[in-house]
Amino acid sequence: MIETKSRAHGTPTKDFFVRMITRDITLADCIMDLVDNAVDGARRSAKLEGRKKNTDFLRGFSVTIRATGSQITVNDNCGGISLDDAVNYAFHFGRRKDAPRDVDTSIGLYGIGMKRAIFKMGRQAKVESVTKAEKYTVVVNVDEWERKLEDWDFDIDDKVDSDSIGTRITISQLYETVSAAFSDQTFVNNLIRTMARDYAFILKSGFEIKIHTENSLIVVPRYDYKLKKNSDFMPGLVAYVDENVNIRIICGIASDLPNEIPEELRQEKAEYSGWYVICNDRVVVAGDKTDLTVWGNGDFVGWHPQYNGFAGFLFMNSEDDASRLPWKTTKREVDTSELRYQRAIINMKNLTRQFIDYTNERKGDPESAKRKEAQAASISIVELKSESITMRLPSVVAKPSFREKMVQVSFSKPLAKIKKAAEALGDFSLSASAVGSKAFDYFYKIEVEDDQK
């Protein structure tokens, strides 16, 4: 029996935050967490400037990722982080309930992105922020911070090397694998392709992302997803509001990406076929061909290569509370148990079935169907403004099949006669079976076709 009141300690360890929360996220996704913060800053600044949301409202805002063998810098011009936010929210582990929600359609949600990115990449970091009213620096020395067991805070200094409005995060004492990654052009190209895909609808609003390594300086290209649209083709669209979340579901036959995108930075058409899930304009699931969306979900048909060219987009937007959306902390998965997502899947299946029916019918005359698809004009999905559009796909009439049933004819004749028959046919090299086939054709023409004339 315990005579004195005791308490079981539930205090977290710093080792957990430094090592465990970084284990299930890739280096590329950590970089993108920092870009997410810049996008939120750009949206905040655009709102303060009174910009109207349109296809160009983030023009002029940008973020540059600069990587060398010794450090990585993520520098943006998106308004900076206010000192009050830095003191009370930005460096807190997790998002406080009283954190301000001044960003419409925020993509920074859980309050761990910046810290997790720093811990994933190196042992030293400096966060410099300049707003119109103030500037400051926060230094994160991971080794020293870990030694101070009870002190979870970071010191703030008013010394900043730049007067340019925005936020600059410099991570140094990089882990060897991180330094090596940015020296590998394959990794850099893959990162750029992923960013082009996952920020496609944000870049379409004018935002710009640059990747600067020791080997190259590349502006992330703008993927413009388009669907076939003419008298034969019309994308399907369903739009509604589900418990304060705006839902738009669009699908149809995809067009190729713009030709000006370099080959090494393009997605293959088969790669971007499938369903996309986009939360607050950030792509969370891309080109899905599994039961995460509709394929093989319950009794629904699984993905088959005959569906290549299909592209579907589920947009889920929440203006004031991003926690209503079904994304997980890595922004690479969705919570399939979320009820709004489950209800959206029903509509996605209904649209997908129409495309599947078309592809089954298309087998009757694939050449004609492919010709119609290739000749069809396209429309960017961001230009589809209606609340509802009925999908239209061409009717394919199957060509009649004239293929006759074939049987094998076999008989034996003396070799000498076969050779003489080949000589009479004018080709000594004919095989015995070829001689027999030609002899039959000759007999059929003389005795059957000519007699019927």
Helices and strands as residue ranges (DSSP letters): H 14-15, I 16-20, H 27-48, E 62-67, E 71-76, H 83-85, I 86-90, H 113-121, E 122-130, E 135-141, H 142-147, E 156-157, E 166-174, H 176-182, H 185-198, H 200-203, E 208-212, E 217-219, E 226-228, E 236-242, E 245-253, G 263-265, H 269-272, E 274-279, E 282-288, G 305-307, E 310-317, G 322-324, H 339-362, H 366-375, E 378-380, G 381-383, E 388-389, H 415-424, H 432-444, I 445-449, G 450-452
